[in-house]
Amino acid sequence: MDYGEGEHMNHEPSAPKIELPGLDVSVLFRRALAGDLSAEEFQGLESRLQADPHLRAEYVKFVDLEACLHDELQQRPEPLVVPLPARSPSWRRWLVLGATAAACLFVMAANWLRSDVEVVQNPPVSGDQTVKLPQPTYLTAPLQGLPDVAVVTASDQPVTADVAALAVGARLKPGVLTLSEGELQLDFLGGGRLLLRGPAELHLVSATAATLVSGAASVRMPYSQVGFVLSAPEAAVIAAGTEFSARVQPDRRTLVQVYGGMAELSLLGEDGSTLISQRLTDQAAVLVDAAARQFLPVTEPFDDLPRVRDLVHAELVVTADYVRQVEQSRPYLYWRFESEENGRIPDALDGPYAAQILSDDFSRDAIRIANGVAEFLPSVTPRCIASVDLVPDFNQRDFSIELWMLPTELKASALFSTVLPGELPSPQHLNFLEIAFNTNLVHKPGVIRFLHRQPPAIAGGYNLFSQDVCTPGAWSHIVATKSPDELRLFVNGQLIRTVSGPGTGASDDLSYRLVLGQLGTLNNQRQFQGMIDEVAVYDRVLRSEEISRHYWSIVRSVPLASWRPVGEDESLIAWRGR
């Protein structure tokens, strides 16, 4: 009989039950696993398992439960080992135990596959055995539905198949990251940036928390984001608007060095909550001595601590074929940022819709036109690029919006917005493209969002979200299209989302201003930080094959950003193929 044909098992005729007087089957199962059955009892159980499919199913479930309980009581999961009876079994006993163990392992393997566990290279070594890992490894938590918590944004690890899941752009869920040597930088989806230096072990807990088990790390958390918590043995640092480094010393004491801003350092009690704390400011360094319950000031500099790296901006290598493809699609507006005079940017097609840089004295240097791209830097006051003249009848017909963008930070960032003139404190939008982050809507943080609402307002409308999170330091090609009954969002040449139905893309005959880099022209809401290039607007819906051709005519040359050695200036790389 084939025990694997589960769907036919319920149709078998009932088998005669072989009774074992005075013994409960669960007791039998447990004693069988421990090898405590007599020869007569084992023979009776063997016969029952062969003849009764229901009992076989109960045995499989019992062994599976025992394995799960065993795993829960261990610090690290161990492979299931089914003990055999101490007495020498016959070949038939081996056959029964082999068949039931195989069925048990089949069930466990099926459950394991369904749990979507991702294991990269080798799992952690159990017990006290120490093994030097030649490659970085990453092991996610074995739970379903875990969200992404971080994106790999820079690495000096060799690109091999063994570490493909830790390549730049990889999305990581909660799990364990080990690094034998070198450095790896992560952008957490809560806004923090962390650089890990090997040998080290880091536990990714959430989008705003991680635990440094060994080694050294550096964290930068902008003021505009929520706090980030880096825990270490018996210590934790809460950072917001701060940059600091931490190292777990060989004696398990934790060294913390603050470089800028302010951080709260806690010494943790036995229950894992704060026992005592100290506020650290610029350039402060302390050693957390949990045994003495003290923060020991450190005066000598620690030049060997890692520091978070800025991403060197990689310019988009625009090919002549790409420009030709776009021109053949006949946009009525094409901003290429090849030149700028007194803050004015001409239309590359010599059309009527030039752009201008809008800024004040505080944000004068927050937008730079260089090497054929528009670079947007942080600013405390409004700064944007906007069309000089209003675009009439923008939403009277179909339209398509196309651009390339490279973010340098993961945060709420408006890329392109279409607003009514005469702005209120909150501009009235017809639509916008943005990197969505910490909104009141359901989506992953750091994804692309296309919103279209008609009539223009400050709330409502249809939302189209991508699923993949943007990668800081990497260029993305984005196209949004609108027709009266359909909205579409394309990312990197692929159709990502479609919303259709009567009135989905309602039209009007109003005039609009086009804005890059923030939500409107009079406030600094959702300022984008990074680069934007090759902005084109069409009065028709681009076909899918056109969008694909545009993307593939340039993507072969799209570089990733590299990281800048500590101390170098922030000048742009002057390489751009034309």
Secondary structure by P-SEA (a helix, b strand, c coil): ccccccccccccccccccccccccaaaaaaaaaaccccaaaaaaaaaaaaccaaaaaaaaaaaaaaaaaaaaaccccccbbbbcccccccaaaaaaaaaaaaaaaaaaaaaaaaacccccccccccccbbbbbcbbbbbccccccccccccccccccccccccccccccccccbbbbbbcbbbbbbbcccbbbbbbcccbbbbbccccccccccccbbbbbcccccbbbbbcccbbbbbcccccccccccccbbbbbbcccbbbbbbccccccccbbbbbccbbbbbbbcccccccccccccccbbbbbccccccccccaaaaaaaaaacccccccccccccccccccccccbbbbbbbcccccccccccccbbbbcccccbbbbbbcccccccccccbbbbbccccccccccccbbbbbcccccccccccccccccccccccccbbbbbbbbccccccccbbbbbcccccccbbbbbbbbbcccbbbbbccccccccccccccccccbbbbbbbccccccccccccccbbbcbbbbbcccccaaaaaaaaaacccccccbbbbcccccccccccccc
